């Protein structure tokens, strides 16, 4: 906590300095109250604006790692060229981690961009990098189209190469990208850092074909020569007025593949019904994965009902090593000899559904006077439970608060299926033997809440809380966001 107080003092000093020197910024903090008191994360962002340029510093602290990361960000214009950059440090070592510098401009309706990216460990959460994912042009519909075959996300190159130069040209409907990478070549026993050709990609999106059908095309050449040609036809046909099919044809050097990606047509229920479905063509089958209904009660007041249907999914991967902690003295290590399937759900992340494993003691708990020696077989005294949340009801609302701002409240109830796992069968036969149990009232598994209340126009107090009826775990965090 001494570290947290030191951070608070530093932020107050920087905030005071900001009022004097024209700095703007924010300070966000999240403190865990339960199950254990500690600092989750606090971040300080300072921006200094001068002559059309923004110079930003972001410092991130966590309770476990201390001063975790330091970001320096640059954004501005040089004549008619937009310039952006980022540099990331590990302040505890200290050591440089990664950086990028990018220039872009618009010339007669054509976007031109040139970027240099160095280092490893890139993350979409890095400040400014989210705008770089599509290299200057916006295609929000590409990410979910045809299993994401038309992604120009250059971050994948940076996971394999220390440095890359990316040149991009874009003007709807055509886009192109050239990538050079540093290959660290060995010449006469010496390591030479030299950029070499890696890949060039041409992309056309939303080209009209006929009958209202559009197609996408992507052609790739690598250092070895021809890479792939992908042709995608969007919404080629509709099935039972419920599902649409996109067709993706891929040509490689020595292969051809055809894939069909199905999507669910929006149902005419005032636009508030979301249907999760999976369609397979051989054999023809429609699997309903779930549905969600959002009822808007006001400007910022709504209630959401979501239900996901469980289906067999891989819970343990072949060769994976898994640990089950039964108490402070007994751990079970288990290696899956093959893929083990069990019930699972497919639902959007924002539904907040969770799943997990829980060791529960069979019979009464031992008394403090009992010897702490573990049993010969832990599963003789313990039961392993698998719980899987599948349903949620969430209510969110807001209202006028202090100083012209609004308070926000979110409350959610979750339901789960709970299964008892036969450890003997799991150990001996590598088979998941499940028996459904009902340990909670009405099948409820968890309740959670989130609150944001303005104290001043530039200060919001925030809290999140949750209680699990299955694990009996209590979660409580307090935080604030202060802008200046």
Secondary structure, 3 states (H helix, E strand, C coil): CHHHHHHHHHHHHHHHHHHHHCCEEEEEEEEEEECCCEEEEEEEEEEEEECCEEEEEEEEEECCCEEEEEEEEEEEEECCEEEEEEEEEECCCCEEEEEEEEEEEEECCEEEEEEEEEECCCCCCCCCHHHHCCCCCCCCCCCCHHHCCCCCCCHHHHCCCCEEEEEEEEECCEEEEEEEEECCEEECCEEECCEEEEEEEEEEEEEEEECCEEEEEEEEEECCEEEEEEEEEEEEEEECCCEEEEEEEEECCCCEEEEEEEEECCCCCCCCEEEEEEEEECCEEEEEEEEEEEEECCCCCEEEEEEECCEEEEEECCCCEEEEECCCCCEEEEECCCCEEEEECCCCHHHCCCEEEEEEECCCCCCCCCCCCCCCCHHHCEEEEEEEEEEEEEEEEEEECHHHCEEEEEEEEEEEEEEEECHHHHHHHCCCCEEEECCCHHHEEEEEEEEEEEEECCEEEEEEEEEECCCCCEEEEEEEEEEC
